[in-house]
Amino acid sequence: MSRIGKNPVSVPSGVQVQLSGRTLTAKGVLGTLSLVVANDVTASLSDGAVTIAPANDTKRARAMWGTTRALVNNMVTGVSKGFSVGLEINGVGYRAAVQGNTLNLQLGYSHDIAFAIPADVKIACERPTIISVTGADRQRVGQVAAEIRAFRPPEPYKGKGIKYARETVRRKEGKKK
């Protein structure tokens, strides 16, 4: 029995959830997200909560039960509060700036990197070394943050590069004489 799947997803005020066929749509102040529910689970909407249940007793149905519940919870949370990922840039001369709908990164290469900001994600730079990626879709926010980090991942000797704000870089000892 899924410990996550059996808990219903409560719908906060300001969020409208609609179920039409196998498509579950959540609409809130930060936008609209939709999810096609897998055939192995059933979704029902009752008194301000979305309940997910397995359609049969197969292994895949039990696996999709908790997964679908987590995806629905992320949708409801995303359209009401949103998700945010912080990135930190370490290194001499490494910096970032937002110009229009482009994120310009100077990461020690011979050229600047121009990253086009997707329409469903907002990127802000409070300081030249701090990047904040926000949006309603949790998967999309994480993917965009991972793409930015991939331009210069943190290296273990000096810690230079782009790292997540919550990430700790394991440092290595340098060469010995």
C-alpha angles and dihedrals in degrees: 000000000000113000091197098040097053093061112089119232109241115218112223123219113277093036122101119200121193129185116202114170107310094337119099115195126192120193123188144143093290097050143277128301129182135194130194105222114226119248091243094067136046125218125206131184117214135157098340098317137094115222123197121199133174114256094213139000101264125126092246092052091053090048094048091047096071093033094054092046090053091048091050091048090051090050094051093045092045097054092045105038106002130215130268135194122192123211127193126203118211124186141079109282094005112132145146134213134180115227113178107308094339130090110213114204126192105194106159097277122126088255138040118251116232110201115191109225111229117237095241095053132064121212123193133178112207090177129008089258100044123074123185120197114193136172146128099260110074095200093050094048091051092046094051091047090050091050091052092047091050092065089074115357116198114273120220101232104059100003093239118159140053116314136173113262091239094044124102117206114221105229124216128210115251130237118304124222 
